[in-house]
Amino acid sequence: MKHEKQPKPMKPNRYDPIAAALQEDIGVGDITTEFFVPESLHATGRIIAHEKAIVAGSGATAEVFRQVDPSTDAQIIRGDGTEVAPGEVIIEVCGLARSILKAERVALNFLQRLCGIATLTRQFVDAIRNHPAKILDTRKTTPGLRALEKAAVVAGGGENHRFGLYDMVLVKDNHLTTFEGLSSFAERIRQLRRERPNTRIEVEADDLEQVRAFVEVEGVDVILLDNMAPAQIREAVALRKGNIEFEASGGITLKNVNRIAATGVDYISVGSLTHGARAIDIGLEMTHVPG
């Protein structure tokens, strides 16, 4: 009897996004810097915000300079979660001019991107500050940068949803098509709860009929209300039983997030926090140190 080949388990992720970004940018060397900048010249650099922003990724940015040259001193002036105004210094660096120039673009790319995520997140958080709902991110992140981008969401005042497929259950519509009726689904939820009692279980509902069914399923922690209008969300929340929580998702914008929060949902997940954030205008000003 021929046995089907089983997929091998994925190895732990040890990907270093900073090292990958530096390799992508520097490659075999910075031709311009090595030709025009004296090898022994020292310099200082000030990374400055050119617009109002929430800082995120300061540690990763400093690490870029250290990976290029461990002798470079990178001092974080304004840490993650703090608000900066135009003209404020976020990080100061001191070291060889060549090293600072080689690290500059990659460092700014990380900082501009992550500050953009934190700034947008803070806008969503502020928009619902009169309601108890929490703003969540999603898995719609840049491949390889998820840890950094989710940390930026936290810096902006939001909270992280599941990090990956391995740390939480989220049964979506495509999963539901594999079940033969609600009883089959409910039995699998009970089995899952027995085998993994501490795993958070969330189920996606596309309409109120599904919500009515899911609130009766023992073991469900959260019902995700997918692309529902505020009036539907309010009706769904009114069906709450026990400790079940509700999450609104789909089509969330700064214009409608307050109306959605007013429905009484516990969470609002916003994919655009990570996939739609605009990079913040940040620059590096460098001066050489006379030898």
QUIURGI-V130494 format. One record per pair of residues at least 24 apart in sequence whose C-alpha atoms are under 8 Angstrom apart, sorted by sequence separation. I is the first residue (numbers start at 1). J is the second residue. D is the distance in Angstrom with one decimal. If there is no record, write none. Layout:
BEGIN
I_J_D, I_J_D
END
This chain:
BEGIN
55_79_6.4, 56_80_4.5, 71_95_6.7, 72_96_7.0, 134_158_6.9, 135_159_6.1, 136_160_5.5, 137_161_5.7, 138_162_7.4, 139_163_6.9, 208_232_7.3, 212_236_7.9, 215_239_7.4, 220_244_6.9, 221_245_6.3, 222_246_5.5, 223_247_6.2, 224_248_5.9, 225_249_6.1, 226_250_5.8, 227_251_6.3, 55_80_4.8, 56_81_6.3, 134_159_7.1, 136_161_5.7, 139_164_7.1, 211_236_6.5, 215_240_6.8, 216_241_7.9, 222_247_7.0, 224_249_6.9, 54_80_7.5, 55_81_5.4, 193_219_6.3, 215_241_6.2, 237_263_7.5, 54_81_5.9, 55_82_5.6, 72_99_7.5, 208_235_7.7, 212_239_6.9, 233_260_7.7, 237_264_6.7, 54_82_5.6, 55_83_6.3, 72_100_7.7, 189_217_7.9, 190_218_7.0, 208_236_6.2, 211_239_7.7, 237_265_6.6, 54_83_4.5, 55_84_7.1, 62_91_7.7, 189_218_7.6, 190_219_6.4, 215_244_7.3, 230_259_6.7, 234_263_4.8, 53_83_5.7, 54_84_6.3, 69_99_6.1, 169_199_7.1, 171_201_7.9, 189_219_6.4, 230_260_5.5, 233_263_6.4, 234_264_6.9, 52_83_7.2, 53_84_5.5, 68_99_6.3, 125_156_7.9, 168_199_5.9, 169_200_6.1, 170_201_6.2, 171_202_6.3, 172_203_6.3, 173_204_6.6, 182_213_7.6, 186_217_5.8, 189_220_7.4, 234_265_7.9, 52_84_5.6, 53_85_6.8, 58_90_7.8, 117_149_7.1, 121_153_5.9, 125_157_6.5, 167_199_7.4, 168_200_5.4, 169_201_4.8, 170_202_4.7, 171_203_4.7, 172_204_5.0, 173_205_7.7, 186_218_7.4, 231_263_7.7, 233_265_7.6, 51_84_7.9, 52_85_4.4, 58_91_7.5, 125_158_6.7, 168_201_6.5, 169_202_5.9, 170_203_5.6, 171_204_6.1, 172_205_7.8, 173_206_7.9, 230_263_6.5, 51_85_6.1, 52_86_5.5, 65_99_7.4, 68_102_7.3, 114_148_7.4, 118_152_5.0, 122_156_4.6, 168_202_8.0, 170_204_7.3, 49_84_7.0, 50_85_7.6, 51_86_4.4, 55_90_7.9, 65_100_6.7, 68_103_6.3, 114_149_6.2, 117_152_6.0, 118_153_5.2, 121_156_5.1, 122_157_5.8, 49_85_6.9, 50_86_4.5, 51_87_7.6, 117_153_6.2, 118_154_7.4, 120_156_7.5, 121_157_6.7, 122_158_7.3, 49_86_5.3, 50_87_5.7, 81_118_7.6, 115_152_7.0, 118_155_5.8, 119_156_6.0, 121_158_6.2, 48_86_7.7, 49_87_5.6, 50_88_7.9, 65_103_5.5, 114_152_5.6, 118_156_4.1, 48_87_5.9, 49_88_5.7, 64_103_6.2, 65_104_7.9, 117_156_7.5, 118_157_7.7, 48_88_5.6, 49_89_6.5, 48_89_4.5, 49_90_7.0, 18_60_7.6, 22_64_7.8, 47_89_5.7, 48_90_5.8, 64_106_7.2, 65_107_7.3, 46_89_6.3, 47_90_5.7, 48_91_7.5, 64_107_5.7, 46_90_7.6, 47_91_5.2, 18_63_7.8, 19_64_8.0, 46_91_6.1, 47_92_6.2, 62_107_7.5, 18_64_6.3, 22_68_7.9, 46_92_4.6, 61_107_4.9, 45_92_5.7, 46_93_6.5, 60_107_7.9, 61_108_7.3, 19_67_7.5, 44_92_7.3, 45_93_5.0, 44_93_5.6, 45_94_6.3, 61_110_6.4, 44_94_4.4, 60_110_7.3, 61_111_6.1, 43_94_5.9, 44_95_6.6, 60_111_7.9, 42_94_7.5, 43_95_5.7, 42_95_5.4, 43_96_5.9, 44_97_7.7, 57_110_6.7, 58_111_6.6, 42_96_4.3, 43_97_5.0, 57_111_5.5, 41_96_5.8, 42_97_5.1, 45_100_7.5, 56_111_6.8, 40_96_6.7, 41_97_5.7, 39_96_7.7, 40_97_8.0, 41_98_7.6, 43_100_7.9, 57_114_5.6, 39_97_8.0, 56_114_5.3, 57_115_6.9, 39_98_6.8, 55_114_7.7, 56_115_4.7, 37_97_7.3, 38_98_7.7, 55_115_5.0, 37_98_6.4, 54_115_5.8, 56_117_8.0, 53_115_6.6, 54_116_7.7, 56_118_6.1, 53_116_7.4, 55_118_6.7, 34_98_7.1, 54_118_5.7, 55_119_7.6, 33_98_6.1, 53_118_8.0, 54_119_4.8, 53_119_5.5, 33_101_7.1, 54_122_7.6, 33_102_7.4, 30_102_6.6, 80_152_7.9, 81_154_8.0, 81_155_4.3, 80_155_5.7, 81_156_5.9, 26_102_7.1, 81_157_7.6, 22_103_7.6, 25_106_7.3, 22_106_6.5, 21_106_6.6, 60_148_8.0, 57_148_6.9, 57_151_7.9, 56_151_7.7, 57_152_6.6, 56_152_5.1, 56_155_6.0, 55_155_7.3, 56_156_7.8, 54_155_7.7, 54_156_6.6, 161_269_7.9, 153_273_7.3, 153_274_8.0, 150_274_7.9, 149_274_6.6, 17_144_6.2, 127_254_7.1, 17_145_6.5, 133_261_5.9, 15_144_7.3, 128_257_7.0, 132_261_7.8, 124_254_6.2, 127_257_7.1, 128_258_5.2, 131_261_6.2, 123_254_7.6, 127_258_6.0, 131_262_6.6, 133_264_7.3, 136_267_6.7, 138_269_6.5, 140_271_5.9, 133_265_6.1, 134_266_6.4, 135_267_6.0, 136_268_5.9, 137_269_5.5, 138_270_6.6, 139_271_7.6, 140_272_8.0, 142_274_7.6, 124_257_7.3, 128_261_6.4, 133_266_4.6, 134_267_4.8, 135_268_5.1, 136_269_4.4, 137_270_5.5, 138_271_5.3, 141_274_5.6, 142_275_7.2, 132_266_7.1, 133_267_5.1, 134_268_6.2, 135_269_5.9, 136_270_6.2, 137_271_6.0, 140_274_6.5, 141_275_6.0, 133_268_6.8, 135_270_7.2, 140_275_6.1, 137_273_6.4, 138_274_7.9, 137_274_7.3, 121_273_5.9, 120_273_6.3, 117_273_5.7, 117_274_5.9, 120_277_6.3, 117_277_5.3, 116_277_5.5, 117_278_7.4, 116_278_5.4, 117_279_7.8, 116_279_4.7, 113_277_7.7, 115_279_7.1, 116_280_5.2, 113_278_7.2, 114_279_7.6, 115_280_6.2, 113_279_4.7, 112_279_4.9, 113_280_6.7, 112_280_4.8, 112_281_6.5, 112_282_6.2, 111_282_7.9, 108_282_7.0, 108_283_7.0, 108_284_7.8, 104_284_7.3, 97_288_7.1, 53_280_7.1, 51_280_7.2, 51_281_6.2, 49_280_7.9, 50_281_5.4, 51_282_7.6, 49_281_6.5, 50_282_5.4, 49_282_4.6, 50_283_7.2, 48_282_5.7, 49_283_6.6, 47_282_7.0, 48_283_5.4, 47_283_5.6, 48_284_6.1, 47_284_4.3, 48_285_7.5, 46_284_5.5, 47_285_6.5, 45_284_6.3, 46_285_5.3, 45_285_5.5, 46_286_6.4, 45_286_4.2, 44_286_5.7, 45_287_6.4, 43_286_6.7, 44_287_5.5, 43_287_5.6, 44_288_6.2, 43_288_3.9, 44_289_6.9, 42_288_5.8, 43_289_4.8, 41_288_7.1, 42_289_5.3, 41_289_7.3, 42_290_7.5, 41_290_8.0, 42_291_7.5, 41_291_7.3
END
